[in-house]
C-alpha cells in the first residue's frame, strides 16, 4: 500500500514515484468508463452542440437522463441508494473526458458535484430516500445556490434569511441567489440562508416550492449552453425536514463540497486543454504559409511543445491528487460511525492540494486556449472555428469554485494553520532550510540516475519556499495573514513545486516501461517544464523576498534564491523540437 501523506507534507518531505498514482495506473474498468464517456460526448452531445449553445435546454435535459442511464451521474453515490461509489480517480477521469462537451460539461459538473454531494454527505436517511435516486438517474437535475449579488467569495456574508413559520412546519426563505448553474432546469436546489439572520444553514428546496422563482438567463461571455440564473426567494415555504445537516453548520457543507469541486475542476480543465491543443495542432498541420505547413515553423513548434509539457504536468498533478485522496479514503471502514463526517475530513486533509489543482490546471488551460487562438491567427477570432469558443468558455474557470486569488491565499493560510497546530513540522524544516542556505554544498549530481537534475531542482525549490516563507512569518508573525501580496507570491512557489514534483515523479515511474522514442518525448516534457518552473519560481521568490526583507537578510535571500533556482537546461531547444514533433505527428496531446 502506498504511503499515506498529510496535506501540505509534499513541501517538507521527499516522495518517490512508487508513492503516486498516475494515468498509467488506470485499471481496465476505469479505461472503459473513460471510453464510454468519450463515445457519449462524440455520438450524442456533439451532434446537438450548436443547439445547446443557443440554450435549447430540452437537449440538455435529455442528455442528463442519458448520463443517468450510462451510470455517469452515480459514481460518488452510495451503493445502498443505487450508486456506484467509485474512487475519486474514476470520478475525475469521467470529468476529464466529458470536458470536450463544452457547455454541457458545466451542467454535468455542477449536477454531479456541488448539486449531488451535499445530499450524499449530509442528507438524512429520509432525504436520501426521497431525492437521491432521482438525482443520480438524471430524472431530476440539481443546482447549488450559495453566491449572492453582494457576496461571492465571502460566502458567510450572505444575506438570505430563513425564519420559522408560526405553525413551526416551514422555514420561510427570503433573498436572492446569484449565478446559479442549472438554475432554469434544476428540480432540486441546495440553498444557503441564515436562520434568524445569524445561523448559516443549508436547505433542500424543490423547484415547485411556493415563493421560489427563477430569474432570466444571464447573458454570459462563454459557456452559453449552460443555464445561469438568479434564484429568487420570496417567503419560499421549505418544510423543516428539508434542513440539510445542522442549523448553523452550513459553512461545513459549503466549504467541504467546494474542495471536491476544485479537484474535479482540475480534471475537467485538463481534459479541455487536451481537446483545445489537438484542434490547434490539426489546424497548424493544415494551414500553409510561405509554401509550408505552419506546424513546421519554429515559432509554432515551440508553442506546441510548451503547451504539451504544461498539460503533462497538469495531468500528473490531478491524478497524483486523486491517488492521495483515494489512499486516505480507503483507510476509513464503511461501518465507521458518522462515516461521511470522517470521509469529509479525509477530503479536507488535502484542501491545499485541491486549491493547487484548481489554480494550476485552470491557468494551464488559459495558456493553451490563448495560444490555440494565436495559432489560428485571424481564424481563431471567428465563430466558424472552435478556437473562438474555447477562448470564451475557458475564462470562467479562474472564477468558478472560488477565484484563483482566493485559492492562492488558502494555500499558505492552510500551511500556517497546520504548522501552528503541530500537524506538520513546518517550523523545524524552515530552520533546516536556513542552515542549508548558509552552508556551501559540494554534492554533485549522479548523472546515471534518470531525471537527477530535475529531482534536485524539486528539492531546491522546496528549500526556496521554506526560507522565503520563514522570513515572511518572522517579520509579520500572525499579521502575515493580512499580507495578501506576500501570500500570493508564496502560493505561486508552492503550486510550482507540487506541479513540477508531480511531473517528475510520474516521468520517473513511466520511463522504465517506455520505448526509446516515447522515452525521449517524456524526458523532453520534463525538461521543458522544469526550466519554466525554475524561472517562474525564481521570479515569485524574488518578489516575496523584496516584499518582506531588507539589508543583509535580503542579500542572503537573493543569493540563496539565485543558487537554488539554477537549472542546467542544456538541450532545451532539442527537447522542444522533440516534443513538438511527437505532438504534431500524433495531431494531439502526445501522452
ABEGO torsion letter per residue (X at the ends): XBBBBBBGAAAABBBBAAABBBAAABBAAAAAAAAAAAAAAAAAAAAAAAAAAAGBAAAAAAAAAAAAAAGAAAAABBAAAGBAGBBAAAAAAAAAAAAAAEAAAAAAAAAABAAAAAAAAABBAAAAAAAAAAAAAGABBBBBBABBAABBABAAABABBBBBBAAGABBBBBEBBBGBBGAAABABBBBBBBBGGABBBBBBBBAABBGBBBBBBBBBABGAABBBBBBBBBGBBBBAAABBEBBGAAAAAAAAAAAAAAAAAAAAAAAAAAAAAAAAAAAAAABBBGGBBAAABAAAAAAAAAAAAAAAAAAAAAAAAAAAAAAAAAABBAABBGAAAAAAAAAAAAAAAAAAAAAAAAAAAAAAAAAAAAAAEAAAABAABAAAAAAAAAAAAAABGEBAAAAAAAAAAAAAAAAAAGABBAAAAAAAAAAAAABBBABBBBAABBGAAAAAAAAAAAAAAAAAAAAAAAAAEAAAAABAAAAAAAAAAAAAAAAAAAAAAAAAAAAAABBAAAAAAAAAAAAAAAAAAAAAAAAAAAAAAAAABBEAAAAAAAAAAAAAABBBABGAAAAAAAAAAAAAAAGBBAX
